[in-house]
Amino acid sequence: MVGYVNGTWTCDDTKVTCSGTPQVARYNVSGTNGREVKITAGNVTMSNGTNNLTLVVQAPASVTLPNSGTAGQNFDVGGSVALTEATPDGLYVGTFNVTADY
């Protein structure tokens, strides 16, 4: 498995070479103090043009907005991809949608 799950980066280097600085998608929501914002982010199909992998997305179910003196509330969206020795090489690309429902 390769990915960002529960705030921790994982790279099974027996199956893949990991390099560079890993990053997650970071979002910021703002609004009325104490308001709960529901977050929705679905899994992503990533493709290298021939083969597909599934990114199992991990995001908070909700965040609570802070007082108006702060710049909103950040939340991260990450996830993981299961790899095996049979996973074809390639650059896999995909897009995910994130919804913040006030």
N, CA and C atoms as an extended XYZ file, in Angstrom:
306
Properties=species:S:1:pos:R:3:atomname:S:1:resname:S:1:resid:I:1 pbc="F F F"
N         0.844       -1.171        0.000 N   MET     1
C         0.000        0.000        0.000 CA  MET     1
C         0.889        1.233        0.000 C   MET     1
N         0.427        2.224       -0.734 N   VAL     2
C         1.084        3.513       -0.763 CA  VAL     2
C         0.019        4.553       -0.493 C   VAL     2
N         0.284        5.487        0.426 N   GLY     3
C        -0.688        6.540        0.636 CA  GLY     3
C        -0.601        7.222        1.967 C   GLY     3
N        -1.566        8.070        2.207 N   TYR     4
C        -1.683        8.880        3.409 CA  TYR     4
C        -2.959        8.458        4.127 C   TYR     4
N        -2.810        7.738        5.221 N   VAL     5
C        -3.958        7.228        5.956 CA  VAL     5
C        -3.793        7.576        7.434 C   VAL     5
N        -4.848        8.142        8.013 N   ASN     6
C        -4.844        8.526        9.434 CA  ASN     6
C        -3.658        9.401        9.803 C   ASN     6
N        -3.295       10.315        8.902 N   GLY     7
C        -2.232       11.275        9.167 CA  GLY     7
C        -0.822       10.751        9.000 C   GLY     7
N        -0.663        9.540        8.451 N   THR     8
C         0.665        8.944        8.314 CA  THR     8
C         0.905        8.515        6.867 C   THR     8
N         2.087        8.821        6.356 N   TRP     9
C         2.481        8.380        5.012 CA  TRP     9
C         3.008        6.964        5.073 C   TRP     9
N         2.600        6.150        4.125 N   THR    10
C         3.042        4.767        4.038 CA  THR    10
C         3.535        4.502        2.625 C   THR    10
N         4.673        3.833        2.513 N   CYS    11
C         5.184        3.444        1.205 CA  CYS    11
C         5.817        2.069        1.339 C   CYS    11
N         5.183        1.086        0.747 N   ASP    12
C         5.714       -0.281        0.760 CA  ASP    12
C         6.787       -0.367       -0.320 C   ASP    12
N         8.030       -0.103        0.064 N   ASP    13
C         9.113       -0.032       -0.929 CA  ASP    13
C         9.543       -1.393       -1.461 C   ASP    13
N         8.853       -2.455       -1.069 N   THR    14
C         9.110       -3.750       -1.702 CA  THR    14
C         8.366       -3.843       -3.036 C   THR    14
N         7.397       -2.940       -3.248 N   LYS    15
C         6.585       -2.978       -4.458 CA  LYS    15
C         6.708       -1.735       -5.321 C   LYS    15
N         7.215       -0.646       -4.755 N   VAL    16
C         7.256        0.625       -5.481 CA  VAL    16
C         8.420        1.458       -4.961 C   VAL    16
N         8.911        2.354       -5.794 N   THR    17
C         9.944        3.291       -5.373 CA  THR    17
C         9.273        4.618       -5.064 C   THR    17
N         9.399        5.064       -3.837 N   CYS    18
C         8.818        6.339       -3.436 CA  CYS    18
C         9.916        7.387       -3.417 C   CYS    18
N         9.610        8.547       -3.965 N   SER    19
C        10.581        9.633       -3.980 CA  SER    19
C         9.848       10.961       -3.861 C   SER    19
N        10.596       12.009       -3.622 N   GLY    20
C         9.991       13.326       -3.497 CA  GLY    20
C         9.344       13.533       -2.144 C   GLY    20
N         8.704       14.667       -2.005 N   THR    21
C         8.022       15.019       -0.766 CA  THR    21
C         6.535       14.746       -0.924 C   THR    21
N         5.990       13.812       -0.144 N   PRO    22
C         4.558       13.515       -0.276 CA  PRO    22
C         3.712       14.684        0.214 C   PRO    22
N         2.568       14.882       -0.432 N   GLN    23
C         1.646       15.939       -0.045 CA  GLN    23
C         0.215       15.436       -0.152 C   GLN    23
N        -0.648       16.018        0.646 N   VAL    24
C        -2.081       15.750        0.550 CA  VAL    24
C        -2.751       16.995       -0.012 C   VAL    24
N        -3.994       16.849       -0.425 N   ALA    25
C        -4.781       18.014       -0.827 CA  ALA    25
C        -5.283       18.685        0.444 C   ALA    25
N        -5.034       19.967        0.580 N   ARG    26
C        -5.479       20.706        1.770 CA  ARG    26
C        -6.526       21.729        1.343 C   ARG    26
N        -7.636       21.721        2.058 N   TYR    27
C        -8.733       22.641        1.785 CA  TYR    27
C        -8.977       23.501        3.009 C   TYR    27
N        -9.621       24.657        2.796 N   ASN    28
C        -9.963       25.554        3.887 CA  ASN    28
C       -11.415       25.984        3.716 C   ASN    28
N       -12.191       25.850        4.770 N   VAL    29
C       -13.572       26.318        4.764 CA  VAL    29
C       -13.740       27.374        5.845 C   VAL    29
N       -14.586       28.354        5.590 N   SER    30
C       -14.851       29.375        6.599 CA  SER    30
C       -16.331       29.698        6.588 C   SER    30
N       -16.792       30.279        7.676 N   GLY    31
C       -18.205       30.617        7.815 CA  GLY    31
C       -18.529       30.915        9.257 C   GLY    31
N       -19.735       30.607        9.672 N   THR    32
C       -20.249       30.935       10.997 CA  THR    32
C       -19.608       30.071       12.084 C   THR    32
N       -19.163       30.735       13.162 N   ASN    33
C       -18.523       30.069       14.297 CA  ASN    33
C       -19.386       28.930       14.828 C   ASN    33
N       -18.745       27.770       15.036 N   GLY    34
C       -19.409       26.623       15.634 CA  GLY    34
C       -20.245       25.809       14.664 C   GLY    34
N       -20.342       26.246       13.429 N   ARG    35
C       -21.146       25.527       12.423 CA  ARG    35
C       -20.406       24.280       11.961 C   ARG    35
N       -21.123       23.174       11.868 N   GLU    36
C       -20.539       21.934       11.366 CA  GLU    36
C       -20.656       21.917        9.841 C   GLU    36
N       -19.572       21.556        9.189 N   VAL    37
C       -19.546       21.434        7.734 CA  VAL    37
C       -19.307       19.968        7.404 C   VAL    37
N       -20.220       19.358        6.668 N   LYS    38
C       -20.066       17.957        6.274 CA  LYS    38
C       -19.191       17.881        5.025 C   LYS    38
N       -18.225       16.966        5.053 N   ILE    39
C       -17.269       16.804        3.968 CA  ILE    39
C       -17.551       15.490        3.253 C   ILE    39
N       -17.584       15.536        1.926 N   THR    40
C       -17.762       14.333        1.119 CA  THR    40
C       -16.659       14.282        0.069 C   THR    40
N       -15.968       13.151       -0.001 N   ALA    41
C       -14.943       12.931       -1.028 CA  ALA    41
C       -14.968       11.451       -1.384 C   ALA    41
N       -15.232       11.143       -2.636 N   GLY    42
C       -15.344        9.744       -3.055 CA  GLY    42
C       -14.041        9.181       -3.572 C   GLY    42
N       -13.982        7.865       -3.700 N   ASN    43
C       -12.801        7.197       -4.242 CA  ASN    43
C       -12.549        7.642       -5.674 C   ASN    43
N       -11.314        7.475       -6.126 N   VAL    44
C       -10.895        7.968       -7.433 CA  VAL    44
C       -10.329        6.830       -8.267 C   VAL    44
N       -10.767        6.744       -9.517 N   THR    45
C       -10.148        5.824      -10.459 CA  THR    45
C        -9.007        6.563      -11.139 C   THR    45
N        -7.797        6.039      -10.990 N   MET    46
C        -6.622        6.628      -11.620 CA  MET    46
C        -6.201        5.734      -12.779 C   MET    46
N        -5.782        6.356      -13.877 N   SER    47
C        -5.445        5.590      -15.070 CA  SER    47
C        -4.084        6.003      -15.607 C   SER    47
N        -3.380        5.027      -16.191 N   ASN    48
C        -2.134        5.350      -16.891 CA  ASN    48
C        -2.365        5.327      -18.408 C   ASN    48
N        -3.636        5.343      -18.803 N   GLY    49
C        -3.996        5.296      -20.208 CA  GLY    49
C        -4.412        3.909      -20.652 C   GLY    49
N        -3.910        2.897      -19.951 N   THR    50
C        -4.227        1.505      -20.271 CA  THR    50
C        -4.809        0.775      -19.074 C   THR    50
N        -4.240        1.020      -17.910 N   ASN    51
C        -4.616        0.314      -16.684 CA  ASN    51
C        -5.183        1.297      -15.664 C   ASN    51
N        -5.993        0.761      -14.754 N   ASN    52
C        -6.604        1.591      -13.712 CA  ASN    52
C        -6.210        1.117      -12.322 C   ASN    52
N        -6.130        2.063      -11.408 N   LEU    53
C        -5.951        1.810       -9.982 CA  LEU    53
C        -7.019        2.608       -9.246 C   LEU    53
N        -7.375        2.167       -8.044 N   THR    54
C        -8.348        2.905       -7.234 CA  THR    54
C        -7.642        3.552       -6.053 C   THR    54
N        -7.784        4.862       -5.960 N   LEU    55
C        -7.324        5.605       -4.792 CA  LEU    55
C        -8.481        5.605       -3.806 C   LEU    55
N        -8.294        4.938       -2.660 N   VAL    56
C        -9.303        4.913       -1.602 CA  VAL    56
C        -9.107        6.185       -0.787 C   VAL    56
N       -10.026        7.120       -0.955 N   VAL    57
C        -9.880        8.456       -0.388 CA  VAL    57
C       -10.221        8.457        1.094 C   VAL    57
N        -9.441        9.247        1.841 N   GLN    58
C        -9.701        9.442        3.269 CA  GLN    58
C        -9.825       10.936        3.522 C   GLN    58
N       -10.963       11.331        4.084 N   ALA    59
C       -11.227       12.726        4.432 CA  ALA    59
C       -12.054       12.735        5.709 C   ALA    59
N       -12.030       13.839        6.447 N   PRO    60
C       -12.889       13.890        7.634 CA  PRO    60
C       -14.362       13.899        7.217 C   PRO    60
N       -15.212       13.324        8.031 N   ALA    61
C       -16.651       13.332        7.748 CA  ALA    61
C       -17.222       14.732        7.919 C   ALA    61
N       -16.611       15.501        8.829 N   SER    62
C       -17.062       16.875        9.058 CA  SER    62
C       -15.965       17.657        9.774 C   SER    62
N       -16.084       18.972        9.730 N   VAL    63
C       -15.233       19.868       10.510 CA  VAL    63
C       -16.137       20.909       11.141 C   VAL    63
N       -15.695       21.459       12.272 N   THR    64
C       -16.447       22.515       12.941 CA  THR    64
C       -15.708       23.828       12.733 C   THR    64
N       -16.441       24.833       12.290 N   LEU    65
C       -15.827       26.117       11.982 CA  LEU    65
C       -15.431       26.860       13.250 C   LEU    65
N       -14.248       27.510       13.210 N   PRO    66
C       -13.769       28.279       14.362 CA  PRO    66
C       -14.383       29.678       14.375 C   PRO    66
N       -13.989       30.468       15.398 N   ASN    67
C       -14.517       31.828       15.496 CA  ASN    67
C       -14.018       32.695       14.339 C   ASN    67
N       -14.625       33.834       14.158 N   SER    68
C       -14.329       34.688       13.012 CA  SER    68
C       -12.940       35.316       13.067 C   SER    68
N       -12.243       35.210       14.190 N   GLY    69
C       -10.897       35.763       14.296 CA  GLY    69
C        -9.839       34.894       13.629 C   GLY    69
N       -10.216       33.692       13.184 N   THR    70
C        -9.265       32.809       12.511 CA  THR    70
C        -9.616       32.727       11.030 C   THR    70
N        -8.694       32.194       10.272 N   ALA    71
C        -8.856       32.148        8.812 CA  ALA    71
C        -9.535       30.859        8.353 C   ALA    71
N       -10.599       30.455        8.996 N   GLY    72
C       -11.301       29.244        8.597 CA  GLY    72
C       -10.693       27.996        9.195 C   GLY    72
N       -11.130       26.852        8.697 N   GLN    73
C       -10.671       25.553        9.196 CA  GLN    73
C       -10.062       24.762        8.050 C   GLN    73
N        -8.809       24.355        8.206 N   ASN    74
C        -8.165       23.494        7.211 CA  ASN    74
C        -8.576       22.046        7.427 C   ASN    74
N        -8.650       21.286        6.325 N   PHE    75
C        -8.795       19.838        6.424 CA  PHE    75
C        -8.066       19.213        5.239 C   PHE    75
N        -7.531       18.016        5.474 N   ASP    76
C        -6.740       17.316        4.469 CA  ASP    76
C        -7.529       16.170        3.860 C   ASP    76
N        -7.290       15.928        2.574 N   VAL    77
C        -7.857       14.782        1.879 CA  VAL    77
C        -6.687       13.990        1.320 C   VAL    77
N        -6.573       12.748        1.741 N   GLY    78
C        -5.511       11.857        1.274 CA  GLY    78
C        -6.120       10.533        0.871 C   GLY    78
N        -5.331        9.499        0.900 N   GLY    79
C        -5.867        8.191        0.568 CA  GLY    79
C        -4.755        7.199        0.324 C   GLY    79
N        -5.134        6.012       -0.162 N   SER    80
C        -4.145        4.964       -0.381 CA  SER    80
C        -4.486        4.175       -1.643 C   SER    80
N        -3.457        3.562       -2.204 N   VAL    81
C        -3.586        2.722       -3.383 CA  VAL    81
C        -2.945        1.378       -3.062 C   VAL    81
N        -3.675        0.292       -3.306 N   ALA    82
C        -3.123       -1.053       -3.106 CA  ALA    82
C        -2.332       -1.456       -4.346 C   ALA    82
N        -1.093       -1.875       -4.133 N   LEU    83
C        -0.215       -2.295       -5.220 CA  LEU    83
C         0.250       -3.724       -4.989 C   LEU    83
N         0.492       -4.428       -6.068 N   THR    84
C         1.079       -5.763       -5.989 CA  THR    84
C         2.245       -5.823       -6.964 C   THR    84
N         2.946       -6.947       -6.950 N   GLU    85
C         4.040       -7.121       -7.891 CA  GLU    85
C         3.539       -7.108       -9.335 C   GLU    85
N         2.252       -7.389       -9.532 N   ALA    86
C         1.674       -7.444      -10.874 CA  ALA    86
C         1.127       -6.093      -11.355 C   ALA    86
N         1.171       -5.059      -10.511 N   THR    87
C         0.668       -3.749      -10.923 CA  THR    87
C         1.540       -3.196      -12.046 C   THR    87
N         0.936       -2.861      -13.190 N   PRO    88
C         1.718       -2.341      -14.312 CA  PRO    88
C         2.363       -0.995      -13.990 C   PRO    88
N         3.571       -0.796      -14.491 N   ASP    89
C         4.261        0.485      -14.340 CA  ASP    89
C         3.476        1.579      -15.037 C   ASP    89
N         3.765        2.803      -14.683 N   GLY    90
C         3.182        3.929      -15.392 CA  GLY    90
C         2.850        5.074      -14.476 C   GLY    90
N         2.563        6.200      -15.087 N   LEU    91
C         2.119        7.390      -14.373 CA  LEU    91
C         0.604        7.350      -14.347 C   LEU    91
N         0.020        7.185      -13.168 N   TYR    92
C        -1.425        7.091      -13.005 CA  TYR    92
C        -1.966        8.454      -12.571 C   TYR    92
N        -3.004        8.907      -13.248 N   VAL    93
C        -3.567       10.226      -12.997 CA  VAL    93
C        -5.065       10.098      -12.765 C   VAL    93
N        -5.585       10.897      -11.848 N   GLY    94
C        -7.020       10.909      -11.598 CA  GLY    94
C        -7.430       12.215      -10.945 C   GLY    94
N        -8.716       12.465      -10.890 N   THR    95
C        -9.266       13.682      -10.310 CA  THR    95
C       -10.333       13.287       -9.294 C   THR    95
N       -10.344       13.965       -8.146 N   PHE    96
C       -11.407       13.694       -7.197 CA  PHE    96
C       -12.165       14.977       -6.875 C   PHE    96
N       -13.410       14.799       -6.500 N   ASN    97
C       -14.273       15.912       -6.119 CA  ASN    97
C       -14.460       15.910       -4.610 C   ASN    97
N       -14.415       17.095       -4.038 N   VAL    98
C       -14.642       17.255       -2.606 CA  VAL    98
C       -15.797       18.238       -2.444 C   VAL    98
N       -16.757       17.873       -1.603 N   THR    99
C       -17.907       18.730       -1.348 CA  THR    99
C       -17.933       19.119        0.127 C   THR    99
N       -18.121       20.409        0.389 N   ALA   100
C       -18.300       20.912        1.754 CA  ALA   100
C       -19.730       21.416        1.846 C   ALA   100
N       -20.547       20.758        2.671 N   ASP   101
C       -21.970       21.075        2.782 CA  ASP   101
C       -22.223       21.800        4.095 C   ASP   101
N       -22.580       23.076        4.009 N   TYR   102
C       -22.835       23.903        5.188 CA  TYR   102
C       -24.242       23.722        5.675 C   TYR   102
